[in-house]
Amino acid sequence: MSQDIRQLVPQPGDLLALGEPTHREPAFGAIRNELFTQLVELGFRSIALETDRVAAFAVNDYVLHGTGSLAAVMTEGFSHDFGALDANRRLVAWMREYNRNRPAPERLTFHGFDAPTENTSAPSPRSYLEYARDYLHLENLDIAGIAGDDHRWSRTEAILDHAESMGATPEAERLRRVGEDLLTRLHARAPELIAGSSRDEWLRARTHLDAGLGLLHYHWQAAQPLPQSERICLLLTTRDTWMARNLLDIRAVEARRGPTMLSAHNSHLQRNASSWSLGDLNADWYGAGAIVDSLGIGDYTFIAGSLGRSTALELGEPAPDTFEGHLRQRVTGWGLLPAAEVTPARPRTDTTPQQGYFPLDQATVDAADAILHIAG
């Protein structure tokens, strides 16, 4: 057992994915920050979090150039309320300070790799398509007139009830054709556009356009008349494939600068299939990490997060014969250990859906490279 990730990863690959079994335990964010500082010493130059990729541009601008203020980017640059987490604020502040007097090639960059969606809602694609339109200087293209009221897209019913979805409407089909045309124009005019702005600005426009088209596809999936379990599974699958494509794009940008650390829920990063259930509802799908690792784009390391007890979650001591119970016997405070050293056990069953905790199981342990356990 060690608290030095450099002992587990002496030769960094391309992606090191640090998972957490719940978003509600603050210790995971604090430990992630500590491990990232160690990875920077190994040559890591970027980190990607489970937050909206487009919104995260504001965070990266602050980290790289000091654009805006810390308070503003924590509000505007994160989705899923993750900007309110103290560990994320500390991470962004530390990255800005680290970059302050360093040359550009040595600076750290911040990415989000999630979609701009919440669990029960997804925004209108309007603003994302308009960003690309404005970059292309096509001012006469009236995207707002086609999309209509943003609220029709973002309301909960538009995702949870296929009959209320905007995804299969004539407006959505028109926007899809507009977005595909913008994408063609963006690539066709790349030489002149990049010469007149920069490659980074061109990539930012393309990322906005990808997000707009991704939202149109997400809304189209929400319009499918399926049983609720199949519907949830389809949306979870769509989100994670979107996240995987974002990761591939991020690595294309970062490949020459150094490896990237990922931070997200275990279900998005693990190599084995992810599962979710609530009452009669259940879903099984492959997360972004499983997709990226299977494509063999680069070396992928997955560290699964595990938790013993937690005051924040009101989670008690794990039973001795569970994975977390065995780990508690070996780890005081918190520690990292190779997954191959984890004793076979049973998943814990003392959790509730409200705690948002996904217990370790044999398939996740077998597919992981290491385990980060917090005893609590």
CORHUVEN-V494337 format. One record per residue. RES is the residue in one letter. PHI is phi in degrees with one decimal (999 if undefined). BURIAL is # if it has 16 or more other C-alpha atoms within 10 Angstrom, else .. Layout:
BEGIN
res->RES phi->PHI burial->BURIAL
res->RES phi->PHI burial->BURIAL
END
This chain:
BEGIN
res->M phi->999 burial->#
res->S phi->-148.0 burial->.
res->Q phi->-109.8 burial->#
res->D phi->-112.6 burial->.
res->I phi->-66.4 burial->#
res->R phi->-67.6 burial->.
res->Q phi->-77.0 burial->.
res->L phi->-90.0 burial->#
res->V phi->-126.8 burial->.
res->P phi->-68.0 burial->.
res->Q phi->-120.2 burial->.
res->P phi->-60.3 burial->#
res->G phi->-91.7 burial->.
res->D phi->-101.0 burial->#
res->L phi->-130.9 burial->#
res->L phi->-115.5 burial->#
res->A phi->-102.7 burial->#
res->L phi->-105.4 burial->#
res->G phi->-94.5 burial->#
res->E phi->-132.7 burial->#
res->P phi->-83.8 burial->#
res->T phi->-157.3 burial->#
res->H phi->-88.8 burial->#
res->R phi->-95.4 burial->#
res->E phi->-97.4 burial->#
res->P phi->-65.6 burial->.
res->A phi->-62.0 burial->#
res->F phi->-64.5 burial->#
res->G phi->-65.9 burial->#
res->A phi->-64.6 burial->.
res->I phi->-69.4 burial->#
res->R phi->-55.6 burial->#
res->N phi->-61.3 burial->#
res->E phi->-64.3 burial->.
res->L phi->-68.7 burial->#
res->F phi->-64.2 burial->#
res->T phi->-62.8 burial->.
res->Q phi->-68.2 burial->.
res->L phi->-67.8 burial->#
res->V phi->-58.9 burial->#
res->E phi->-66.4 burial->.
res->L phi->-91.4 burial->#
res->G phi->107.3 burial->.
res->F phi->-65.7 burial->#
res->R phi->-126.0 burial->#
res->S phi->-155.9 burial->#
res->I phi->-136.6 burial->#
res->A phi->-128.0 burial->#
res->L phi->-108.6 burial->#
res->E phi->-75.8 burial->#
res->T phi->-151.1 burial->#
res->D phi->-52.9 burial->#
res->R phi->-64.2 burial->#
res->V phi->-67.9 burial->#
res->A phi->-59.2 burial->#
res->A phi->-67.5 burial->#
res->F phi->-57.6 burial->#
res->A phi->-64.0 burial->#
res->V phi->-66.3 burial->#
res->N phi->-65.0 burial->#
res->D phi->-60.9 burial->#
res->Y phi->-70.0 burial->#
res->V phi->-61.6 burial->#
res->L phi->-79.9 burial->#
res->H phi->-123.3 burial->.
res->G phi->76.5 burial->.
res->T phi->-68.9 burial->.
res->G phi->79.0 burial->.
res->S phi->-127.1 burial->.
res->L phi->-60.2 burial->#
res->A phi->-60.7 burial->.
res->A phi->-67.5 burial->.
res->V phi->-72.0 burial->#
res->M phi->-68.9 burial->#
res->T phi->-85.0 burial->#
res->E phi->-93.3 burial->.
res->G phi->-97.9 burial->#
res->F phi->-127.2 burial->#
res->S phi->-106.5 burial->#
res->H phi->57.9 burial->.
res->D phi->63.3 burial->.
res->F phi->-73.9 burial->#
res->G phi->-69.8 burial->#
res->A phi->-83.3 burial->.
res->L phi->-79.2 burial->.
res->D phi->-60.6 burial->.
res->A phi->-63.7 burial->#
res->N phi->-69.4 burial->#
res->R phi->-61.7 burial->#
res->R phi->-65.2 burial->.
res->L phi->-62.9 burial->#
res->V phi->-62.9 burial->#
res->A phi->-62.7 burial->.
res->W phi->-65.7 burial->.
res->M phi->-63.5 burial->#
res->R phi->-62.8 burial->#
res->E phi->-66.8 burial->.
res->Y phi->-61.1 burial->.
res->N phi->-79.6 burial->#
res->R phi->-51.7 burial->.
res->N phi->-118.5 burial->.
res->R phi->-102.0 burial->.
res->P phi->-65.8 burial->.
res->A phi->-51.8 burial->.
res->P phi->-63.0 burial->.
res->E phi->-96.0 burial->.
res->R phi->-75.3 burial->#
res->L phi->-88.4 burial->#
res->T phi->-119.5 burial->#
res->F phi->-116.6 burial->#
res->H phi->-131.6 burial->#
res->G phi->-104.8 burial->#
res->F phi->-126.3 burial->#
res->D phi->-95.0 burial->#
res->A phi->-82.9 burial->#
res->P phi->-83.2 burial->#
res->T phi->-121.5 burial->#
res->E phi->-106.1 burial->.
res->N phi->-60.5 burial->.
res->T phi->-123.9 burial->.
res->S phi->-156.6 burial->#
res->A phi->-145.2 burial->#
res->P phi->-73.8 burial->#
res->S phi->-68.7 burial->#
res->P phi->-77.7 burial->#
res->R phi->-51.1 burial->#
res->S phi->-64.5 burial->#
res->Y phi->-71.3 burial->#
res->L phi->-69.0 burial->#
res->E phi->-65.1 burial->#
res->Y phi->-60.0 burial->#
res->A phi->-66.5 burial->#
res->R phi->-58.4 burial->#
res->D phi->-67.3 burial->.
res->Y phi->-63.6 burial->#
res->L phi->-83.4 burial->#
res->H phi->58.9 burial->.
res->L phi->-110.2 burial->.
res->E phi->-59.6 burial->.
res->N phi->-83.4 burial->.
res->L phi->-83.0 burial->.
res->D phi->-90.4 burial->.
res->I phi->-74.7 burial->#
res->A phi->-61.3 burial->.
res->G phi->-64.3 burial->.
res->I phi->-78.9 burial->#
res->A phi->-69.8 burial->#
res->G phi->73.8 burial->.
res->D phi->-62.8 burial->.
res->D phi->-58.2 burial->.
res->H phi->-63.7 burial->.
res->R phi->-60.4 burial->#
res->W phi->-85.2 burial->#
res->S phi->-86.2 burial->#
res->R phi->-66.3 burial->#
res->T phi->-57.8 burial->#
res->E phi->-60.2 burial->#
res->A phi->-68.3 burial->#
res->I phi->-103.5 burial->#
res->L phi->-84.7 burial->#
res->D phi->-124.7 burial->#
res->H phi->-59.7 burial->#
res->A phi->-71.4 burial->.
res->E phi->-97.7 burial->#
res->S phi->-71.4 burial->#
res->M phi->-88.1 burial->#
res->G phi->-64.5 burial->#
res->A phi->-110.0 burial->#
res->T phi->-83.7 burial->.
res->P phi->-57.6 burial->.
res->E phi->-62.7 burial->.
res->A phi->-64.0 burial->#
res->E phi->-66.3 burial->#
res->R phi->-64.0 burial->.
res->L phi->-64.3 burial->#
res->R phi->-63.2 burial->#
res->R phi->-64.9 burial->.
res->V phi->-62.2 burial->#
res->G phi->-63.3 burial->#
res->E phi->-65.4 burial->.
res->D phi->-66.8 burial->.
res->L phi->-61.8 burial->#
res->L phi->-65.2 burial->#
res->T phi->-62.7 burial->.
res->R phi->-62.1 burial->.
res->L phi->-61.6 burial->#
res->H phi->-75.2 burial->.
res->A phi->-62.9 burial->.
res->R phi->-100.8 burial->.
res->A phi->-51.8 burial->#
res->P phi->-57.5 burial->.
res->E phi->-72.9 burial->.
res->L phi->-65.8 burial->#
res->I phi->-68.3 burial->.
res->A phi->-63.5 burial->.
res->G phi->-88.1 burial->.
res->S phi->-134.1 burial->.
res->S phi->-168.4 burial->.
res->R phi->-64.4 burial->.
res->D phi->-62.5 burial->.
res->E phi->-68.7 burial->.
res->W phi->-63.0 burial->#
res->L phi->-63.5 burial->#
res->R phi->-66.0 burial->#
res->A phi->-63.8 burial->#
res->R phi->-64.9 burial->#
res->T phi->-65.0 burial->#
res->H phi->-60.4 burial->#
res->L phi->-66.8 burial->#
res->D phi->-59.1 burial->#
res->A phi->-66.4 burial->#
res->G phi->-61.9 burial->#
res->L phi->-67.1 burial->#
res->G phi->-63.5 burial->#
res->L phi->-65.8 burial->#
res->L phi->-61.0 burial->#
res->H phi->-68.5 burial->#
res->Y phi->-62.3 burial->#
res->H phi->-64.5 burial->#
res->W phi->-64.4 burial->#
res->Q phi->-63.0 burial->#
res->A phi->-66.7 burial->#
res->A phi->-85.0 burial->#
res->Q phi->-77.5 burial->#
res->P phi->-80.3 burial->.
res->L phi->-123.2 burial->.
res->P phi->-57.3 burial->.
res->Q phi->-60.1 burial->.
res->S phi->-63.3 burial->.
res->E phi->-65.2 burial->#
res->R phi->-64.6 burial->#
res->I phi->-62.9 burial->#
res->C phi->-61.3 burial->#
res->L phi->-62.4 burial->#
res->L phi->-70.2 burial->#
res->L phi->-64.1 burial->#
res->T phi->-63.4 burial->#
res->T phi->-61.2 burial->#
res->R phi->-63.1 burial->#
res->D phi->-71.5 burial->#
res->T phi->-66.5 burial->#
res->W phi->-64.1 burial->#
res->M phi->-61.2 burial->#
res->A phi->-62.8 burial->#
res->R phi->-63.9 burial->#
res->N phi->-62.1 burial->#
res->L phi->-64.5 burial->#
res->L phi->-63.2 burial->#
res->D phi->-65.5 burial->.
res->I phi->-62.8 burial->#
res->R phi->-67.1 burial->#
res->A phi->-62.4 burial->.
res->V phi->-76.6 burial->.
res->E phi->-93.8 burial->#
res->A phi->-53.9 burial->.
res->R phi->-80.7 burial->.
res->R phi->-93.2 burial->#
res->G phi->147.9 burial->#
res->P phi->-67.6 burial->#
res->T phi->-123.4 burial->#
res->M phi->-92.8 burial->#
res->L phi->-110.4 burial->#
res->S phi->-137.4 burial->#
res->A phi->-166.1 burial->#
res->H phi->-65.7 burial->#
res->N phi->-48.7 burial->#
res->S phi->-62.0 burial->#
res->H phi->-86.9 burial->#
res->L phi->-113.3 burial->#
res->Q phi->-67.9 burial->#
res->R phi->-78.9 burial->#
res->N phi->-81.8 burial->#
res->A phi->-62.5 burial->#
res->S phi->-95.9 burial->#
res->S phi->-135.1 burial->.
res->W phi->-145.7 burial->.
res->S phi->-149.7 burial->.
res->L phi->-155.4 burial->.
res->G phi->63.6 burial->.
res->D phi->-85.4 burial->.
res->L phi->-93.9 burial->.
res->N phi->-154.4 burial->.
res->A phi->-152.5 burial->#
res->D phi->-132.4 burial->#
res->W phi->-158.5 burial->#
res->Y phi->-97.4 burial->#
res->G phi->-81.0 burial->#
res->A phi->-61.2 burial->#
res->G phi->-63.7 burial->#
res->A phi->-61.3 burial->#
res->I phi->-66.3 burial->#
res->V phi->-63.1 burial->#
res->D phi->-64.0 burial->#
res->S phi->-66.9 burial->.
res->L phi->-75.5 burial->.
res->G phi->65.1 burial->.
res->I phi->-67.0 burial->.
res->G phi->-164.1 burial->#
res->D phi->-72.7 burial->.
res->Y phi->-121.1 burial->#
res->T phi->-116.2 burial->#
res->F phi->-118.8 burial->#
res->I phi->-112.2 burial->#
res->A phi->-84.2 burial->#
res->G phi->-86.4 burial->#
res->S phi->-143.1 burial->#
res->L phi->-136.4 burial->#
res->G phi->-82.7 burial->#
res->R phi->-112.0 burial->#
res->S phi->-153.6 burial->#
res->T phi->-68.8 burial->.
res->A phi->-60.8 burial->.
res->L phi->-94.1 burial->#
res->E phi->55.9 burial->.
res->L phi->-101.5 burial->#
res->G phi->-84.7 burial->.
res->E phi->-64.4 burial->#
res->P phi->-74.6 burial->#
res->A phi->-63.5 burial->#
res->P phi->-60.0 burial->.
res->D phi->-92.7 burial->.
res->T phi->-93.7 burial->#
res->F phi->-56.9 burial->#
res->E phi->-65.8 burial->#
res->G phi->-65.3 burial->#
res->H phi->-63.7 burial->#
res->L phi->-65.6 burial->#
res->R phi->-63.1 burial->#
res->Q phi->-72.1 burial->.
res->R phi->-104.5 burial->.
res->V phi->-116.6 burial->#
res->T phi->-107.3 burial->.
res->G phi->79.5 burial->.
res->W phi->-150.2 burial->#
res->G phi->-169.0 burial->#
res->L phi->-110.7 burial->#
res->L phi->-149.9 burial->#
res->P phi->-59.1 burial->#
res->A phi->-62.2 burial->#
res->A phi->-64.3 burial->.
res->E phi->-91.0 burial->.
res->V phi->-81.4 burial->#
res->T phi->-70.0 burial->.
res->P phi->-55.7 burial->.
res->A phi->-157.5 burial->#
res->R phi->-110.0 burial->#
res->P phi->-67.6 burial->#
res->R phi->-72.7 burial->#
res->T phi->-126.5 burial->.
res->D phi->-97.5 burial->.
res->T phi->-100.9 burial->#
res->T phi->-122.5 burial->.
res->P phi->-58.1 burial->.
res->Q phi->-64.4 burial->.
res->Q phi->-75.8 burial->#
res->G phi->65.0 burial->.
res->Y phi->-99.4 burial->#
res->F phi->-104.2 burial->#
res->P phi->-65.1 burial->#
res->L phi->-65.5 burial->#
res->D phi->-135.5 burial->#
res->Q phi->-63.4 burial->.
res->A phi->-63.5 burial->.
res->T phi->-67.8 burial->#
res->V phi->-63.0 burial->#
res->D phi->-62.2 burial->.
res->A phi->-94.5 burial->#
res->A phi->-96.6 burial->#
res->D phi->-89.5 burial->#
res->A phi->-155.6 burial->#
res->I phi->-125.0 burial->#
res->L phi->-102.6 burial->#
res->H phi->-111.5 burial->#
res->I phi->-110.5 burial->#
res->A phi->-68.8 burial->#
res->G phi->85.1 burial->#
END
